[in-house]
Amino acid sequence: MKDDLDDSLRIDYPTALHREAERPVQASRTEGHKEAMRAFVTKRKPVFVGK
């Protein structure tokens, strides 16, 4: 979210919207997100590995 706000001050509106839409997609591909989803589905606390 902070990156989205920073971008809004430096780049044009359409590019900022595109980046804002792309960031959640990128985040969903991380191991942390996958672990969070597995933990949610199995109703347990997530175990994150620091990377």
C-alpha distance matrix in Angstrom:
0.0 3.8 5.4 5.0 6.5 8.7 9.9 10.8 13.2 14.8 15.3 16.9 15.5 16.6 15.1 11.6 12.0 13.4 10.7 8.1 11.0 11.8 9.0 9.9 13.4 13.2 11.9 14.7 17.2 16.8 19.6 17.4 16.2 19.8 21.2 19.0 20.3 23.8 23.8 22.7 25.5 28.0 27.1 26.8 24.5 22.5 23.8 21.2 22.7 21.2 20.5
3.8 0.0 3.8 5.3 5.1 6.2 8.5 9.9 11.4 13.0 14.3 16.6 15.9 17.6 15.7 12.3 13.8 15.2 12.2 10.4 13.8 14.2 11.4 13.0 16.3 15.4 14.2 17.5 19.5 18.7 21.3 19.2 18.6 22.3 23.4 21.5 23.2 26.5 26.3 25.6 28.5 30.8 29.8 29.1 26.5 24.4 25.3 22.4 23.5 21.5 20.7
5.4 3.8 0.0 3.8 5.4 5.0 6.0 8.5 10.2 10.8 11.7 14.2 14.0 15.3 12.9 9.8 11.8 12.7 9.3 8.6 12.1 11.9 9.4 12.0 14.7 13.5 13.1 16.6 18.1 17.6 20.7 19.2 18.6 22.0 23.6 22.1 23.6 26.9 27.2 26.6 29.3 31.7 31.1 30.5 28.0 25.5 26.1 23.0 23.7 21.6 20.2
5.0 5.3 3.8 0.0 3.8 5.5 5.1 6.2 9.1 10.2 10.3 11.9 10.9 12.3 10.5 7.0 8.5 10.1 7.5 5.9 9.7 10.6 8.9 11.3 14.0 13.8 13.8 16.8 18.7 18.9 22.2 20.7 19.4 22.8 24.7 22.9 23.9 27.4 27.9 26.8 29.3 32.0 31.5 31.3 29.1 26.8 27.9 25.0 26.1 24.3 23.0
6.5 5.1 5.4 3.8 0.0 3.8 5.4 5.2 6.9 9.3 10.4 12.2 11.4 13.8 12.5 8.9 10.8 13.1 10.9 9.3 13.0 14.3 12.6 14.7 17.7 17.5 17.1 20.1 22.2 22.1 25.2 23.4 22.3 25.8 27.4 25.4 26.6 30.1 30.2 29.1 31.8 34.4 33.5 33.2 30.9 28.8 29.9 27.2 28.3 26.3 25.2
8.7 6.2 5.0 5.5 3.8 0.0 3.8 5.5 5.6 7.0 9.0 11.8 12.2 14.5 12.6 9.5 12.4 14.1 11.4 11.1 14.8 15.3 13.6 16.3 18.9 18.0 18.0 21.4 22.9 22.6 25.7 24.1 23.5 27.0 28.5 26.9 28.4 31.7 31.9 31.2 33.9 36.4 35.6 35.0 32.4 30.1 30.8 27.7 28.4 26.0 24.6
9.9 8.5 6.0 5.1 5.4 3.8 0.0 3.8 5.3 5.2 5.8 8.5 9.2 11.1 8.8 6.1 9.5 10.9 8.5 9.0 12.7 13.0 12.2 15.3 17.4 16.7 17.4 20.6 21.9 22.1 25.6 24.5 23.6 26.8 28.8 27.4 28.4 31.8 32.4 31.6 34.0 36.7 36.3 35.9 33.6 31.1 31.9 28.8 29.3 27.2 25.4
10.8 9.9 8.5 6.2 5.2 5.5 3.8 0.0 3.8 5.6 5.9 7.2 7.0 9.9 9.0 5.9 8.8 11.3 10.0 9.7 13.2 14.6 14.1 16.8 19.0 19.0 19.6 22.5 24.2 24.7 28.1 26.9 25.6 28.8 30.9 29.1 29.9 33.5 34.0 32.8 35.2 38.1 37.4 37.4 35.2 33.0 34.1 31.2 32.1 30.1 28.5
13.2 11.4 10.2 9.1 6.9 5.6 5.3 3.8 0.0 3.8 6.2 8.4 9.4 12.7 11.6 9.2 12.4 14.7 13.2 13.3 16.9 17.9 17.2 20.1 22.3 21.9 22.5 25.6 27.1 27.3 30.6 29.3 28.3 31.7 33.5 31.9 33.0 36.4 36.8 35.8 38.3 41.0 40.3 40.0 37.6 35.4 36.2 33.2 33.9 31.5 30.0
14.8 13.0 10.8 10.2 9.3 7.0 5.2 5.6 3.8 0.0 3.8 7.1 9.4 12.0 10.2 8.9 12.6 14.0 12.5 13.6 17.0 17.4 17.0 20.3 22.1 21.3 22.4 25.5 26.6 26.9 30.3 29.4 28.6 31.8 33.8 32.6 33.6 37.0 37.6 36.8 39.2 41.9 41.5 41.1 38.7 36.2 36.8 33.6 33.9 31.5 29.5
15.3 14.3 11.7 10.3 10.4 9.0 5.8 5.9 6.2 3.8 0.0 3.8 6.6 8.6 6.7 6.4 10.0 11.0 10.3 12.0 14.8 15.3 15.8 19.1 20.4 19.9 21.5 24.4 25.4 26.2 29.8 29.2 28.1 31.0 33.4 32.2 32.8 36.2 37.2 36.3 38.4 41.3 41.1 41.0 38.9 36.3 37.0 33.9 34.2 32.1 30.0
16.9 16.6 14.2 11.9 12.2 11.8 8.5 7.2 8.4 7.1 3.8 0.0 3.8 5.8 5.6 6.2 8.8 10.3 10.9 12.3 14.5 15.6 16.8 19.8 20.9 21.1 22.9 25.3 26.5 27.8 31.5 30.9 29.4 32.2 34.8 33.5 33.7 37.2 38.3 37.2 39.0 42.1 42.0 42.2 40.3 37.9 38.9 35.9 36.5 34.7 32.6
15.5 15.9 14.0 10.9 11.4 12.2 9.2 7.0 9.4 9.4 6.6 3.8 0.0 3.8 5.5 5.1 6.2 8.7 10.0 10.4 12.4 14.3 15.6 18.0 19.3 20.2 21.7 23.8 25.5 27.0 30.6 29.9 28.0 30.8 33.4 31.8 31.8 35.4 36.5 35.0 36.7 40.0 39.8 40.3 38.6 36.3 37.7 35.0 36.0 34.4 32.6
16.6 17.6 15.3 12.3 13.8 14.5 11.1 9.9 12.7 12.0 8.6 5.8 3.8 0.0 3.8 5.4 5.1 6.2 8.7 9.9 10.7 12.4 14.6 16.9 17.5 18.6 20.7 22.4 23.8 25.7 29.4 29.1 27.0 29.4 32.4 31.0 30.7 34.2 35.6 34.2 35.6 38.9 39.0 39.7 38.3 35.9 37.2 34.6 35.5 34.3 32.2
15.1 15.7 12.9 10.5 12.5 12.6 8.8 9.0 11.6 10.2 6.7 5.6 5.5 3.8 0.0 3.8 5.4 5.1 6.2 8.5 9.9 10.5 12.4 15.3 15.8 16.2 18.5 20.6 21.6 23.3 27.0 26.9 25.1 27.6 30.5 29.4 29.4 32.7 34.2 33.1 34.6 37.8 38.0 38.3 36.7 34.1 35.1 32.3 32.9 31.4 29.2
11.6 12.3 9.8 7.0 8.9 9.5 6.1 5.9 9.2 8.9 6.4 6.2 5.1 5.4 3.8 0.0 3.8 5.4 5.2 6.1 8.6 9.9 10.8 13.6 14.9 15.3 16.9 19.3 20.7 22.0 25.7 25.0 23.3 26.1 28.7 27.3 27.5 31.0 32.1 31.0 32.8 35.9 35.8 36.0 34.3 31.8 33.0 30.2 31.0 29.5 27.6
12.0 13.8 11.8 8.5 10.8 12.4 9.5 8.8 12.4 12.6 10.0 8.8 6.2 5.1 5.4 3.8 0.0 3.8 5.5 5.0 6.2 8.6 10.3 12.2 13.4 14.7 16.3 18.0 19.8 21.6 25.2 24.6 22.3 24.9 27.7 26.1 25.9 29.4 30.7 29.2 30.7 34.1 34.0 34.6 33.2 30.9 32.5 30.0 31.1 30.1 28.3
13.4 15.2 12.7 10.1 13.1 14.1 10.9 11.3 14.7 14.0 11.0 10.3 8.7 6.2 5.1 5.4 3.8 0.0 3.8 5.4 5.2 6.2 8.8 11.1 11.3 12.5 14.7 16.3 17.6 19.7 23.4 23.3 21.1 23.4 26.4 25.3 24.9 28.2 29.9 28.7 30.0 33.2 33.6 34.2 32.9 30.3 31.6 29.0 29.9 28.9 26.8
10.7 12.2 9.3 7.5 10.9 11.4 8.5 10.0 13.2 12.5 10.3 10.9 10.0 8.7 6.2 5.2 5.5 3.8 0.0 3.8 5.4 5.0 6.2 9.3 10.1 10.3 12.3 14.5 15.7 17.2 20.9 20.7 18.9 21.5 24.3 23.2 23.3 26.6 28.1 27.2 28.8 31.8 32.1 32.3 30.6 27.9 29.0 26.2 26.9 25.6 23.5
8.1 10.4 8.6 5.9 9.3 11.1 9.0 9.7 13.3 13.6 12.0 12.3 10.4 9.9 8.5 6.1 5.0 5.4 3.8 0.0 3.8 5.5 5.6 7.7 9.6 10.6 11.5 13.6 15.6 17.0 20.5 19.7 17.6 20.4 23.0 21.4 21.5 25.0 26.2 24.9 26.7 29.8 29.8 30.1 28.5 26.1 27.5 25.0 26.2 25.1 23.5
11.0 13.8 12.1 9.7 13.0 14.8 12.7 13.2 16.9 17.0 14.8 14.5 12.4 10.7 9.9 8.6 6.2 5.2 5.4 3.8 0.0 3.8 5.8 6.5 7.4 9.5 11.0 12.0 14.1 16.2 19.7 19.3 16.7 19.0 22.0 20.6 20.0 23.5 25.0 23.6 24.9 28.2 28.5 29.2 28.0 25.6 27.3 25.0 26.3 25.8 24.2
11.8 14.2 11.9 10.6 14.3 15.3 13.0 14.6 17.9 17.4 15.3 15.6 14.3 12.4 10.5 9.9 8.6 6.2 5.0 5.5 3.8 0.0 3.8 5.7 5.3 6.4 8.8 10.2 11.4 13.6 17.3 17.4 15.2 17.3 20.4 19.6 19.2 22.4 24.2 23.3 24.6 27.7 28.3 28.6 27.4 24.6 25.8 23.3 24.1 23.5 21.5
9.0 11.4 9.4 8.9 12.6 13.6 12.2 14.1 17.2 17.0 15.8 16.8 15.6 14.6 12.4 10.8 10.3 8.8 6.2 5.6 5.8 3.8 0.0 3.8 5.4 5.1 6.1 8.6 10.2 11.4 15.0 14.6 12.7 15.4 18.1 17.1 17.4 20.6 22.0 21.3 23.0 25.9 26.3 26.2 24.6 21.8 22.9 20.2 21.1 20.3 18.5
9.9 13.0 12.0 11.3 14.7 16.3 15.3 16.8 20.1 20.3 19.1 19.8 18.0 16.9 15.3 13.6 12.2 11.1 9.3 7.7 6.5 5.7 3.8 0.0 3.8 5.4 4.9 6.1 8.8 10.3 13.5 12.8 10.2 12.8 15.6 14.2 14.0 17.5 18.9 17.9 19.5 22.5 22.8 23.1 21.8 19.2 20.7 18.5 20.0 19.8 18.5
13.4 16.3 14.7 14.0 17.7 18.9 17.4 19.0 22.3 22.1 20.4 20.9 19.3 17.5 15.8 14.9 13.4 11.3 10.1 9.6 7.4 5.3 5.4 3.8 0.0 3.8 5.4 5.2 6.8 9.5 12.9 13.2 10.6 12.2 15.6 15.0 14.2 17.2 19.3 18.6 19.6 22.6 23.6 24.0 23.0 20.2 21.5 19.4 20.5 20.6 18.9
13.2 15.4 13.5 13.8 17.5 18.0 16.7 19.0 21.9 21.3 19.9 21.1 20.2 18.6 16.2 15.3 14.7 12.5 10.3 10.6 9.5 6.4 5.1 5.4 3.8 0.0 3.8 5.5 5.5 7.3 11.0 11.7 10.0 11.8 14.9 14.9 14.9 17.6 19.6 19.6 20.8 23.4 24.4 24.2 22.9 19.7 20.3 17.7 18.2 17.9 15.8
11.9 14.2 13.1 13.8 17.1 18.0 17.4 19.6 22.5 22.4 21.5 22.9 21.7 20.7 18.5 16.9 16.3 14.7 12.3 11.5 11.0 8.8 6.1 4.9 5.4 3.8 0.0 3.8 5.3 5.6 9.0 8.6 6.9 9.5 12.1 11.6 12.2 15.1 16.5 16.5 18.3 20.7 21.3 20.9 19.3 16.2 17.1 14.5 15.5 15.3 13.8
14.7 17.5 16.6 16.8 20.1 21.4 20.6 22.5 25.6 25.5 24.4 25.3 23.8 22.4 20.6 19.3 18.0 16.3 14.5 13.6 12.0 10.2 8.6 6.1 5.2 5.5 3.8 0.0 3.8 5.6 8.3 8.4 5.5 7.1 10.3 10.0 9.5 12.4 14.4 14.2 15.3 18.0 19.1 19.1 18.2 15.2 16.4 14.6 15.9 16.6 15.4
17.2 19.5 18.1 18.7 22.2 22.9 21.9 24.2 27.1 26.6 25.4 26.5 25.5 23.8 21.6 20.7 19.8 17.6 15.7 15.6 14.1 11.4 10.2 8.8 6.8 5.5 5.3 3.8 0.0 3.8 6.7 8.5 6.9 7.2 10.6 11.6 11.3 13.2 15.6 16.2 17.0 19.2 20.8 20.5 19.6 16.2 16.7 14.6 15.1 15.8 14.0
16.8 18.7 17.6 18.9 22.1 22.6 22.1 24.7 27.3 26.9 26.2 27.8 27.0 25.7 23.3 22.0 21.6 19.7 17.2 17.0 16.2 13.6 11.4 10.3 9.5 7.3 5.6 5.6 3.8 0.0 3.8 5.3 5.4 6.4 8.8 10.0 11.0 12.6 14.4 15.6 17.0 18.6 19.9 18.9 17.5 13.9 13.8 11.2 11.5 12.0 10.3
19.6 21.3 20.7 22.2 25.2 25.7 25.6 28.1 30.6 30.3 29.8 31.5 30.6 29.4 27.0 25.7 25.2 23.4 20.9 20.5 19.7 17.3 15.0 13.5 12.9 11.0 9.0 8.3 6.7 3.8 0.0 3.8 5.5 5.0 6.1 8.5 9.9 10.4 12.1 14.1 15.4 16.4 17.8 16.4 15.0 11.3 10.8 8.5 8.7 10.2 9.3
17.4 19.2 19.2 20.7 23.4 24.1 24.5 26.9 29.3 29.4 29.2 30.9 29.9 29.1 26.9 25.0 24.6 23.3 20.7 19.7 19.3 17.4 14.6 12.8 13.2 11.7 8.6 8.4 8.5 5.3 3.8 0.0 3.8 5.5 5.2 6.2 8.7 9.9 10.5 12.2 14.3 15.4 16.0 14.5 12.5 8.8 8.7 6.2 7.7 8.9 9.1
16.2 18.6 18.6 19.4 22.3 23.5 23.6 25.6 28.3 28.6 28.1 29.4 28.0 27.0 25.1 23.3 22.3 21.1 18.9 17.6 16.7 15.2 12.7 10.2 10.6 10.0 6.9 5.5 6.9 5.4 5.5 3.8 0.0 3.8 5.4 5.0 6.2 8.6 9.8 10.5 12.4 14.2 15.0 14.3 12.9 9.7 10.9 9.3 11.3 12.7 12.6
19.8 22.3 22.0 22.8 25.8 27.0 26.8 28.8 31.7 31.8 31.0 32.2 30.8 29.4 27.6 26.1 24.9 23.4 21.5 20.4 19.0 17.3 15.4 12.8 12.2 11.8 9.5 7.1 7.2 6.4 5.0 5.5 3.8 0.0 3.8 5.4 5.2 6.2 8.6 9.9 10.7 12.3 13.9 13.5 12.9 9.8 10.8 10.0 11.7 13.9 13.8
21.2 23.4 23.6 24.7 27.4 28.5 28.8 30.9 33.5 33.8 33.4 34.8 33.4 32.4 30.5 28.7 27.7 26.4 24.3 23.0 22.0 20.4 18.1 15.6 15.6 14.9 12.1 10.3 10.6 8.8 6.1 5.2 5.4 3.8 0.0 3.8 5.4 5.1 6.0 8.5 9.9 10.5 11.8 10.5 9.6 6.3 7.1 7.1 9.4 12.2 13.0
19.0 21.5 22.1 22.9 25.4 26.9 27.4 29.1 31.9 32.6 32.2 33.5 31.8 31.0 29.4 27.3 26.1 25.3 23.2 21.4 20.6 19.6 17.1 14.2 15.0 14.9 11.6 10.0 11.6 10.0 8.5 6.2 5.0 5.4 3.8 0.0 3.8 5.5 5.1 6.1 8.7 10.0 10.2 9.3 8.2 5.5 8.0 8.2 11.3 13.5 14.7
20.3 23.2 23.6 23.9 26.6 28.4 28.4 29.9 33.0 33.6 32.8 33.7 31.8 30.7 29.4 27.5 25.9 24.9 23.3 21.5 20.0 19.2 17.4 14.0 14.2 14.9 12.2 9.5 11.3 11.0 9.9 8.7 6.2 5.2 5.4 3.8 0.0 3.8 5.4 5.0 6.2 8.6 9.6 10.1 10.4 8.5 11.1 11.6 14.5 16.9 17.6
23.8 26.5 26.9 27.4 30.1 31.7 31.8 33.5 36.4 37.0 36.2 37.2 35.4 34.2 32.7 31.0 29.4 28.2 26.6 25.0 23.5 22.4 20.6 17.5 17.2 17.6 15.1 12.4 13.2 12.6 10.4 9.9 8.6 6.2 5.1 5.5 3.8 0.0 3.8 5.5 5.2 6.1 8.3 8.5 9.5 7.8 10.0 11.4 14.0 17.1 18.1
23.8 26.3 27.2 27.9 30.2 31.9 32.4 34.0 36.8 37.6 37.2 38.3 36.5 35.6 34.2 32.1 30.7 29.9 28.1 26.2 25.0 24.2 22.0 18.9 19.3 19.6 16.5 14.4 15.6 14.4 12.1 10.5 9.8 8.6 6.0 5.1 5.4 3.8 0.0 3.8 5.5 5.2 5.7 5.0 5.8 5.1 8.1 10.3 13.5 16.4 18.2
22.7 25.6 26.6 26.8 29.1 31.2 31.6 32.8 35.8 36.8 36.3 37.2 35.0 34.2 33.1 31.0 29.2 28.7 27.2 24.9 23.6 23.3 21.3 17.9 18.6 19.6 16.5 14.2 16.2 15.6 14.1 12.2 10.5 9.9 8.5 6.1 5.0 5.5 3.8 0.0 3.8 5.5 5.0 6.4 7.6 7.7 11.3 13.0 16.5 19.0 20.6
25.5 28.5 29.3 29.3 31.8 33.9 34.0 35.2 38.3 39.2 38.4 39.0 36.7 35.6 34.6 32.8 30.7 30.0 28.8 26.7 24.9 24.6 23.0 19.5 19.6 20.8 18.3 15.3 17.0 17.0 15.4 14.3 12.4 10.7 9.9 8.7 6.2 5.2 5.5 3.8 0.0 3.8 5.5 8.0 10.3 10.5 13.6 15.6 18.6 21.5 22.8
28.0 30.8 31.7 32.0 34.4 36.4 36.7 38.1 41.0 41.9 41.3 42.1 40.0 38.9 37.8 35.9 34.1 33.2 31.8 29.8 28.2 27.7 25.9 22.5 22.6 23.4 20.7 18.0 19.2 18.6 16.4 15.4 14.2 12.3 10.5 10.0 8.6 6.1 5.2 5.5 3.8 0.0 3.8 5.7 8.9 9.7 12.4 15.1 18.1 21.3 23.1
27.1 29.8 31.1 31.5 33.5 35.6 36.3 37.4 40.3 41.5 41.1 42.0 39.8 39.0 38.0 35.8 34.0 33.6 32.1 29.8 28.5 28.3 26.3 22.8 23.6 24.4 21.3 19.1 20.8 19.9 17.8 16.0 15.0 13.9 11.8 10.2 9.6 8.3 5.7 5.0 5.5 3.8 0.0 3.8 7.0 9.1 12.3 15.2 18.5 21.4 23.6
26.8 29.1 30.5 31.3 33.2 35.0 35.9 37.4 40.0 41.1 41.0 42.2 40.3 39.7 38.3 36.0 34.6 34.2 32.3 30.1 29.2 28.6 26.2 23.1 24.0 24.2 20.9 19.1 20.5 18.9 16.4 14.5 14.3 13.5 10.5 9.3 10.1 8.5 5.0 6.4 8.0 5.7 3.8 0.0 3.8 6.3 9.1 12.3 15.6 18.6 21.1
24.5 26.5 28.0 29.1 30.9 32.4 33.6 35.2 37.6 38.7 38.9 40.3 38.6 38.3 36.7 34.3 33.2 32.9 30.6 28.5 28.0 27.4 24.6 21.8 23.0 22.9 19.3 18.2 19.6 17.5 15.0 12.5 12.9 12.9 9.6 8.2 10.4 9.5 5.8 7.6 10.3 8.9 7.0 3.8 0.0 3.8 6.5 9.5 13.0 15.6 18.4
22.5 24.4 25.5 26.8 28.8 30.1 31.1 33.0 35.4 36.2 36.3 37.9 36.3 35.9 34.1 31.8 30.9 30.3 27.9 26.1 25.6 24.6 21.8 19.2 20.2 19.7 16.2 15.2 16.2 13.9 11.3 8.8 9.7 9.8 6.3 5.5 8.5 7.8 5.1 7.7 10.5 9.7 9.1 6.3 3.8 0.0 3.8 6.2 9.7 12.4 14.9
23.8 25.3 26.1 27.9 29.9 30.8 31.9 34.1 36.2 36.8 37.0 38.9 37.7 37.2 35.1 33.0 32.5 31.6 29.0 27.5 27.3 25.8 22.9 20.7 21.5 20.3 17.1 16.4 16.7 13.8 10.8 8.7 10.9 10.8 7.1 8.0 11.1 10.0 8.1 11.3 13.6 12.4 12.3 9.1 6.5 3.8 0.0 3.8 6.6 9.7 12.5
21.2 22.4 23.0 25.0 27.2 27.7 28.8 31.2 33.2 33.6 33.9 35.9 35.0 34.6 32.3 30.2 30.0 29.0 26.2 25.0 25.0 23.3 20.2 18.5 19.4 17.7 14.5 14.6 14.6 11.2 8.5 6.2 9.3 10.0 7.1 8.2 11.6 11.4 10.3 13.0 15.6 15.1 15.2 12.3 9.5 6.2 3.8 0.0 3.8 6.3 8.9
22.7 23.5 23.7 26.1 28.3 28.4 29.3 32.1 33.9 33.9 34.2 36.5 36.0 35.5 32.9 31.0 31.1 29.9 26.9 26.2 26.3 24.1 21.1 20.0 20.5 18.2 15.5 15.9 15.1 11.5 8.7 7.7 11.3 11.7 9.4 11.3 14.5 14.0 13.5 16.5 18.6 18.1 18.5 15.6 13.0 9.7 6.6 3.8 0.0 3.8 6.2
21.2 21.5 21.6 24.3 26.3 26.0 27.2 30.1 31.5 31.5 32.1 34.7 34.4 34.3 31.4 29.5 30.1 28.9 25.6 25.1 25.8 23.5 20.3 19.8 20.6 17.9 15.3 16.6 15.8 12.0 10.2 8.9 12.7 13.9 12.2 13.5 16.9 17.1 16.4 19.0 21.5 21.3 21.4 18.6 15.6 12.4 9.7 6.3 3.8 0.0 3.8
20.5 20.7 20.2 23.0 25.2 24.6 25.4 28.5 30.0 29.5 30.0 32.6 32.6 32.2 29.2 27.6 28.3 26.8 23.5 23.5 24.2 21.5 18.5 18.5 18.9 15.8 13.8 15.4 14.0 10.3 9.3 9.1 12.6 13.8 13.0 14.7 17.6 18.1 18.2 20.6 22.8 23.1 23.6 21.1 18.4 14.9 12.5 8.9 6.2 3.8 0.0
